[in-house]
Amino acid sequence: MSIPTETGAVPVEAVELFAEVLSQSEHEPAIGDGFYDRLCEAVCRLARLRRAIIFRYDPASRQVRAAGSHGIDIERFAGAHVSVDTLATAARAVSEDQVIEARGDIRDELPADYAYLVPEPMRVVCGPMVAAGRAVGVIVADRSLDAPPLDASERHLLWTLGKAAALASVARNVATQAETARQLSQRIDLAREVHEGVIQRLFGISMVLDGAGDLPEEVRSRAASEIQAALSELREAIERPLGRISRETGTTFAAELERQARESPDLHIAAASDAAADVPAALEPLAQSVLAEGIRNVRKHAQPTRVAVRTMLADGTFVLDVRNDGVAPGGRPQRPGMGLRLASFEALQSGGFLEFGPIELDPADLWPAGANGWQLRLVVPHDG
């Protein structure tokens, strides 16, 4: 059974994939997402391809990541720095929003790190993942040289599946924006509730206490009861989880730390051997957010010889410590910037706190003698 189109016929399985796209969860891991693995498998089966891999732009980390594959070990691309310039054929497919097929030896198009993945000439097929003019990613697949070129229906199928994959990514972004709007609405409701309840109750008490003369016992008792009620209402309000919540990134602290070190070689980021092993899964987004803010502050305010990142999990407490040297005297702002304030709110949301400021660096830890040090420290309770 098939659905007729202007370019041929699209199998019902492709339509079913559209429904599956819409049923996917809001969050997805950066490596090995089940939906994208199935999509790659469907592409290979329906279009007579040997293997396929999907590269998708991840808005959380602002990177292009391998999202799923079939017939290819996706772990090879776990730490890869991929862009539209990595493969010219893929860049053309995305820019023109059409399926591009290239034949022959394409190793010259690839960076040296990936040339080994193409040991022989082949027929490469690149399908764009573009929605409403927005480039989301690309499907890269291959087939044997003796296979016939893609016909019109196969090209249209690949183009359609690319749209489905793009739709999945856009839908997740929309869901994230909806969650942000929901949190804003909760904050507005909190402000309204505190104003209409606690503030009005305390205002009435202040009017009573501002009067002349001694207060009767009954009035004092009533005022005390009203104050206790106001405190109870305020306590219930502020205990709500309405603070800024760290976004799921789809990656790990270890991968993020490695990426920061790779992309900022001038900062000489050095981590303790077990720096990533101590990060609890529930605190991954918070730890990554604080790490990113710490690295941003180092780049803005210091010229370090190195940046030391340490983590510790002991006695029900998780600690992340980011230290650096190379701070010019008076070079740090006296008041924390917006980034540190937001990171502090995130820490409070998890029941922890964030502290930062100048420290003395121990030369025994390989710091230069007399260097001006700075520390960003996250402390969060975690009982497992």
C-alpha angles and dihedrals in degrees: 000000000000141000114239119235136174091265101041132284131327115206118240087242089070090054090049089054088059089057090048090053091058092049096056119113122259095250129051134178119252094235127049103359108185096225094053091046089055091045091053090049091051091049091053094046099045098040098038094246126154101217139349141190131193122218113197133183110244110208092195094062096021091231138116107246137183101253102179143344147188122208091003128090101242092196088076087071097043094109098024121134101219129179138161088271093061092083120020093204091055091048090053092048091053096043093048095036093227139108111268124197122196127187131201136023108348098170090108089063093055130079113254091253091064102035091095090064089068104053094162141023113280145163109264122199122195121191119190124233099210127150125182090345092307117123109224102165146302139258112226117192139158140208135187120281093242092057116104119254117268114276124221095268093050091049091049091049092053091046090051093049089050089055090050092053091047090050090055092055094045091048090055091051090051090050090052091051090049090053090051090051090049092053090049090051090051091053091051090050090050092052091048093048093049091048097046095040117024099026094047092047092051091045090057091049091050090053090054095046092047092064124105124258134026119316120238116243091250092055093048090050091049091049091051091050091050091050091050090049091050091050090050092051091047092049092052091049098050093045091067115107095243099130127110108290121209111248120241106254101192090232138080135252089247093053092045092049090050091048093050091050092048096047095042105044091154090066093057094218110200124186132197112256092253098034094124099037094070098056111108114224092238091056097045096104093046094046092049092048093051091045091052092048091048092052091047091053092048091053092048101044110024147046099212131189085212144344117228119208120191135171132191134185114192139134092009094305131110117207128189116188126189115184133176141169131210096079113152114227107267090007095119120079115254091224123049117255126237093268093057091045092053091046089051091053090050090052091049090051088061093046095258138100141231124225129184139171146106119318139180112256118219112230086210086071090060095263116143113261112264094010118155108240135200130195135200110191130185119195119184130167113238124170096178 
